[in-house]
Amino acid sequence: MLSKPMPQKRERPAPFGVVILILLLLASAWINHSFTHPQTQVPKLALKKDPYPVLMMSPTPISTPLPSLPFAIGETSGILWNLNTHQLLWQLNPHQPGPLASTTKLMTIYLALHQLPLHRVLKISPNAAATTGSDMQMAPGDRFTVKQLLYGLMLASANDSSVELAETMGGHTANFVSEMNHEAAQLGMNGTHYADPDGLSQNSVGTAWDLSIIAEQDLENPLFQKIVDTRLTSIPHNPVLRNLNGLLFIDPTVIGVKTGWTTQAGFNLVFAATRQVDGHSVTLLGIILHGQMGFPPEYTDAENILNWGFSRVAQLNQNFPHQGTFKP
């Protein structure tokens, strides 16, 4: 006789509270995994290369707003950085555009140092030799090495050298100017537009902020440092090539960088100095633009700004001794 099959028990659904508990446990485990094993993907915004991140950093606390200079200056725009920490110490209308004059050449030499072999010999073109203003006494057909032209470019602010370098790199100055503007955009020099390689044109305009960008880029190159810190040298057709930056002859701590003058621009000065502060070597970079009283008064302004800036660094180091004021 066959046994009657036993009725199967129907599984009862889990109580609602149990389901909620399980979901909470799973969520907790997922959150814990996310914090202990963070995703390695970088947000797309962070992948975009900052063209000039260093000047945006302020590792040492600074007062807001920045302090004003305790003395008057004759320029309408300026800026001062501590290059060791990339800390902004002072600014005056730093984004105000104006004619660059020969500070334009800071971009010309930047590109030349990245593109041209130093010992390459260049035959001077008639166009370069005919360029007016500061020059190296060139004649068409003369031969100079790239390195010699770079010394002329920075010390004598030679416009003929600037044009020769531009023609060599771009084939034509217009092509080179396009390259200058492209590089400026890459570096984040958003207030700058170049119209020529030497700054004779009033349409070569920029800001103190942007000049600090290109000046620091240049100062990272050891040869540039050596050139702009040279007071006197000799090259062909120029037995005594004297640096036009008179601040070098006034202050032995000054290490460059570049003067510029046209009627439209007034007197422009990019300057840097290295001094000891609390036993550490500190370099400050400053820019003052559009002075109207001549370079001797502008050098006095720059010297006063440097003295004030180094005192400010020492003061900040005392107030914030654990903030890493000095680069290791």
C-alpha positions, 0 to 999 in steps of 0.5 A, a space after each residue: 500500500 503506497 504511503 500518502 506523500 507528505 505535504 511540502 512546507 511552503 517557504 514563508 517570505 522573510 519578514 520585512 524588517 529582516 530584508 531591511 537589515 540585510 540591505 543596511 548591512 550590504 550598504 555598510 559593507 559597500 561604503 566601508 570598501 569605498 573608503 578603504 579602497 578608493 577609486 584610482 580614477 582621477 576626475 576629468 577636470 583634474 586630468 587637465 594640465 594646469 599651465 602654471 600651477 605653482 603660482 596658484 599655491 600659497 603654502 604659507 598663510 598670508 593676510 587677506 587682502 595683501 599688504 600695501 607697500 609702506 611707500 609710494 612708487 611711480 608705476 601703475 602695475 606690479 607684483 612680487 613673489 617668493 619663488 621658494 614658496 610661490 607665495 604672493 607677497 604684493 600686487 598692484 593691478 596685476 592683471 592690468 594690460 599694457 604695452 610690454 616693450 622689450 620684456 616681450 623678449 622673455 618669450 623670444 628667449 624662452 622659445 629659442 632656448 627650447 628650440 635652437 642648438 646653442 652653437 648653431 651659426 646663423 647668417 644675419 638676414 637683411 631684415 634683421 640687420 635693418 631692425 631699428 632700436 637697440 642692436 648688436 651692430 649687425 650687417 647682412 651676412 654677418 655670422 653669430 652663434 645662437 648663444 651670442 645672439 641670446 647674450 645680445 638679446 638680453 644684455 643689449 636688448 638687441 632688436 636685430 638679434 630678436 628678429 634673426 632668432 624669430 626668422 630662424 625659428 619661424 621662417 618668418 616673424 609672423 609665424 614666430 609671433 603665432 608660436 609666441 601667442 600659442 605658447 603664452 596660451 599654453 602657459 596660462 598667460 591669458 592677459 598677453 598678446 604678442 605682435 612682434 618678437 622684440 616689443 617695438 610694437 605697442 600691440 605687444 601687450 601683457 600684464 605683470 601677472 603674466 610676466 611673472 609666469 614667463 620670467 619664472 619659466 625662464 629662470 628655471 633654465 641655468 643658461 638664462 640665469 647666467 645670461 641675465 646675471 652677466 654685467 659685461 661680456 664681449 661678442 663679435 662686433 661688440 667688444 664691450 656688451 653691457 647689460 642695460 639692467 642697471 639694477 645689477 650694478 646697484 645691488 649685488 644680490 640682484 640676479 636679473 632679469 629684463 628692462 623694457 621701454 617705449 614711449 607707449 609702454 613707459 619704463 618696465 622692469 622685471 627683477 629678481 634677487 637672492 638673499 639669505 633670510 634666517 639662514 636660508 637662500 630666498 629668491 624674490 621675483 618682481 615686476 613693475 610696469 609703466 613708470 614715467 620717470 625713467 629707469 634710475 627712479 624705477 631702480 629705486 622703486 625696485 630696490 625698495 620693493 625688494 628690501 620690503 619683500 625680504 623683510 616680509 618673508 622674515 616676518 612671515 617665517 617668524 609668525 608661521 615657523 611650522 608652515 614650511 616657508 622655505 623650499 626644502 
